[in-house]
Amino acid sequence: MHNVNVEAVTETAEAARQDPVSATQPVAFDGEWQTSEGAVQFTTEIPLPSGGSVTFEADYPPHMGGTGSAPNPLAYCFWGGIACFAMTYAQEAAMKGVELRSLRARVRTEMNMSRALGVGDLPPVEGIDWYLEVDADADAEVLEQIKIDSDERCPGAFCIKNPIELRTHLEIKD
């Protein structure tokens, strides 16, 4: 339904009920800083579940020392969050039998770079607004309930709303 394989989701959920370990998905990929003058600063090959990979590139804007020739790293975070939320909403709608004619998502925030510049200690982001624009033949109450369920089930929303332990490591090459 509207580009969601409901049968696959149902089978995956049932497998997770029977064996919670089956719901885990490892995530691992490496990125590399580009030292050549004028090159996009950071590149990563992200593996696809269906095989192959997609290249992600990140570059700071000129005022932060980059060329601005690729999205900045936080743009990927913001995009990943809103993509996850929209995808969760579409999946929840499909699982409830609500056909979506269209679903558009947007993110809005304001970034304060004083901490990154070493000149302040304000949070880089104090809040993020996610908006969904939905076109469907369903009552507003049903569509709102799907949003509430998405708020609760979206992995991206969870990661933003809850502290997650971050462990950084440094490996020195000989």
N, C-alpha and C positions, 0 to 999 in steps of 0.2 A: 504494500500500500504506500503510495507517494514515495517510492524509492527506498522503502524499509522492508527487508525480508523478515516479516513477522514470524514465519515458521522457524527461521534460524534463531531469532531472539528467544522464542518460546523454548526451543530445544536447548539452547545454551543456559537459560534460567533453570530449566529442569535438571540439567547436569550439575549446575552449581548447588541446587538444593540437595542433591544426592551426594555430591563430593565438593565441598567448598573450595578445595585446592584447585579445582578445574576453573574457577573464576579468576585466578591470578594470571597476569600477563607480564612477562619480563620486558623491561625497556632498557635498551643499551645501544648507544651509538657514540661515536667520537667526532670531535670537531678539531679544526686546526686553524691557528692564527697564521695569516698570510703576511710574511715579512717584506715582500716586494712592494716598493713604492707605488702607490696608486691602485694596488689590488684591493678588492673587497676584503675587509679585515678578517672575517671569520667564515669558514665554510664547513658544512657538515653533510654527509650522506646519511639520510634517514631511511632505514630499510622499510619496505612495504610488506604487509602480510601476504600479499599475492605474489611476491617476488619482485626483484629489482629494488630500486631506491629512488628517492627524490633529493635533489640538492637544495639545501637551505643556505642562504648567504645572509650575513649580517654586517652592517657597517654603521658606525656612529655618524651622526650629522656633522658637517664641517665645524660647527662651534664646539663640538666635543672631541675633535681631533681626527675625524674620519672624512670620507669623501661624500657621504650621503648617497652612495651608489647602490645601496641595498637597504632593506628595512632595518631599523635599529632593533637590538635584541628584545626590548620590551614590547615592540609591536607584535612579535611572534607570541609573546605571553598573552597579550590582550586578544589577539586573533584566536589563539588556541582556546582561551576561555569562552569567548562568545560563540565560536564554532561548536565547542562541546555543549554549551547550553542550548543552542538551536538544534543540534543533532539529538540531544536528549529529549527536547520538546517534540520533535518530529517522531521519534521512536515511541514516546509515551502516547502521542495521539494515535499512531498506528495500532499500538497494542490495545487501545480502547475503542478501535473501530472508527475513529474520527478522521475523515479524509481531508487533507490540507490541499487547497488549491494553490496557495503560496505561503511562504514563510520567509520573512526578511529579518535580519538581525543587525543591530548596530551597538557599538560600544562607545562610551564617552568617559573621559577622565582628564585630569590635569596633572602633569608631572612636574615635580620640583627637583631640579638637578643639583641643589646645593650640597647634599650629602655626597653625591658622586664626585663633585668638584673639590671636596674636602674643605668647604667653607661654611658648613652648617650641619645641623643634626636633625632637620625636619624629615619626616617620612617622604620617600620619593612619590608615593601615591597615598592619598588619604581616603579615597573611595573610588569605586568603579560603578558606572551605571550601564546595565545591559537592558536593551529594549528589543522586544519581539513584535513584529507586525504580522498578524495572522489573518488569512482569508480562508474561512471554512464554513460549511453548513452545520454549525453547532451553536448551542446557546452560549452566551457569554459566561455563564456559571460553569459550564463544562470546560470551556477553554481556559478559564481561570484555574480550575482544579488541575488541569494538565500542567499549568505553569507552577502551581504549588508542588505537585509531584516532581516536576523537573528541578525545582529549587532543592528538593530533598535528595534527589537521585543523581544529579549531574556531578561527575567526578571533578570537573573543572571548578564548579561552584564550591564544592567541599574543600578543594585545595586552597582556594582563596580565603574562605571563611574560617579555616582551622589551621592552627600552627602545625607544621610538619617538620620533623627533625631533619635538619640539613647537616650533613657531614662533608666537610671539604678536605681534600687530601692534596699533598704536593709530592710528586715523584721527581727527583733530580736525576737528570741523565749524566752518566759518567763521561 
